[in-house]
Amino acid sequence: MKAFRCYKADLEKLLEMLTKLMMIPYYRPYYDYRELLAALTPVPARQKFTAAMARHARVRYGLDFTYGRAGLFAILHALKITDAEIILPAYTCMVVAHTIEASGNHPVFVDIDLANYNMALEGLKHAMTKRTRVVVATHLYGYPVDVAAIREIVGGDVFIVEDCALGVQMLAKEGRGIQGDFGIFSFGAAKPLSVYEGGIVVTDSADLYEAVKAYRDVFMTKSSPKSSAKRWGRFLSSYMLRKCTYQFIYRLKYGGHTSTKSALPPDHLPYDANAILPEFQSRIGLIQLQKLEVILQKRRALAQTYDNELHDCIRVFPAPLVDSATYSHYTIRVPHRDQIGFIQRMVQCGVAVDSAYKYALPYLAPYRSPIQGDFPRAAQAAREVINLPCYPHLDLSDVHYIIACVAKCAKP
């Protein structure tokens, strides 16, 4: 019996050592040899990828950009919208608000609904003024926002731009695809459809397409070897995102520390925002589109597993389950997240998690204004949200381990 206890203690120490050496990545693009082969095959693909994304969105036209935000910038300039009010959710990526300001316009914020993290439509009604020209309808975390209801509120004289960065398959129930005037897709490393940066603007209006294309073709078609080289490096590094290597990558990025603060963007767009999307990324995108149904099925299955096992977890509020959601992130809320050091605890358990937006935009210094009022639900999401790993490479044993760690680390 004594020998068994010693053996058990040694085994527990060994497992603890292995845990410290291993880490479940927070994200991992769903790549295999096909993306690498496509990237290395020197054939033109930009127009083909753009057309394929337009068909996916069930519209006629598409335009590629180096970033989704570059597409938004081009839309606002092409339509000569300046010194106007652009409405967006109070809880979303800061680069959206930054791009609005960089274009010479003014962001106006609307609080969110914690049932799906999207813009609360009752707040939209109060935010509308005579200066409102655009509403950014964000499908946050892959939850569909009701674009038809937004159109009823804003009428036909206000442009609707659907932010599909995290909702790559936000199609209308009637099968009409994108319902706004524009849809913007982006393809960062942690997105469901990833080409490591890049964006595509889609629309079903020939006039709007021609206007944005004319602007892009004059101002945003430069070649950037530096940008292309960096993107190649990031793409190739994605094949190192394994449990056995991610600990090193994570420590290299964060220096062994996790941060609960978010840096504000610079006062200009990225240096390569006016460049063309490299061809190799479009070739990767075409392969990713072929896999999209499988990617979304696996994400939905993971979300269901998380929901089943976290529903009774004390001090954790699971993500809402919505049939048409794409779960770009599986999003839980943990009250007193930062006070209990939840993210740090999960890292110590060998699980990388994230809080994508640790801020509510109206409370950041560049956007703070007493005129705009309070945004309590956005502020609560910023304080409590945790994004768990939710990508197709995860296996069930990883998911069960993550769930056990969440239950453990959420305790005060």
FENKAGI-V571082 format. One record per backbone hydrogen bond with DSSP energy under -1.0 kcal/mol. NH is the residue of the N-H (numbers start at 0). CO is the residue of the C=O. If there is no record, write none. Layout:
NH | CO
NH | CO
This chain:
4 | 0
5 | 1
6 | 2
7 | 3
8 | 4
9 | 5
10 | 6
11 | 7
12 | 8
13 | 9
14 | 10
15 | 11
16 | 12
17 | 13
18 | 14
19 | 15
20 | 16
21 | 17
22 | 242
23 | 349
30 | 28
35 | 31
36 | 32
37 | 33
38 | 34
39 | 35
42 | 40
48 | 44
49 | 45
50 | 46
51 | 47
52 | 48
53 | 49
54 | 50
55 | 51
56 | 52
57 | 54
58 | 53
60 | 202
62 | 200
64 | 198
70 | 66
71 | 67
72 | 68
73 | 69
74 | 70
75 | 71
76 | 72
77 | 73
78 | 74
79 | 76
80 | 75
82 | 103
84 | 130
85 | 105
86 | 133
87 | 107
89 | 109
95 | 92
97 | 93
98 | 94
99 | 95
100 | 96
101 | 97
102 | 98
103 | 100
104 | 99
105 | 83
107 | 85
109 | 87
112 | 117
115 | 112
116 | 112
119 | 110
123 | 119
124 | 120
126 | 122
127 | 123
131 | 128
132 | 84
133 | 84
134 | 158
135 | 86
136 | 160
138 | 162
139 | 137
141 | 138
142 | 139
146 | 144
149 | 145
150 | 146
151 | 147
152 | 148
153 | 149
154 | 150
158 | 132
160 | 134
161 | 181
162 | 136
163 | 161
163 | 183
169 | 166
170 | 168
174 | 171
177 | 56
180 | 159
181 | 159
182 | 201
183 | 161
184 | 199
186 | 197
190 | 187
194 | 186
198 | 64
199 | 184
200 | 62
201 | 182
202 | 60
208 | 204
209 | 205
210 | 206
211 | 207
212 | 208
213 | 209
214 | 210
215 | 211
216 | 212
218 | 214
219 | 215
221 | 273
227 | 223
228 | 224
229 | 225
230 | 226
231 | 227
232 | 228
233 | 229
234 | 230
235 | 231
236 | 232
238 | 235
239 | 236
240 | 237
241 | 239
244 | 241
245 | 241
248 | 244
249 | 245
250 | 246
251 | 247
252 | 248
253 | 249
254 | 250
256 | 253
272 | 269
274 | 271
275 | 221
281 | 277
282 | 278
283 | 279
284 | 280
285 | 281
286 | 282
287 | 283
288 | 284
289 | 285
290 | 286
294 | 290
295 | 291
296 | 292
297 | 293
298 | 294
299 | 295
300 | 296
301 | 297
302 | 298
303 | 299
304 | 300
305 | 301
306 | 302
307 | 303
308 | 304
309 | 305
310 | 306
312 | 309
315 | 312
316 | 332
324 | 321
325 | 141
329 | 387
331 | 385
332 | 316
333 | 383
336 | 333
339 | 335
341 | 336
344 | 340
345 | 341
346 | 342
347 | 343
348 | 344
349 | 346
350 | 345
351 | 23
353 | 386
360 | 89
362 | 359
363 | 360
366 | 363
367 | 363
371 | 368
378 | 374
379 | 375
380 | 376
381 | 377
382 | 378
383 | 379
384 | 380
385 | 331
386 | 353
387 | 329
393 | 390
398 | 394
399 | 395
400 | 396
401 | 397
402 | 398
403 | 399
404 | 400
405 | 401
406 | 402
407 | 403
408 | 404
409 | 405
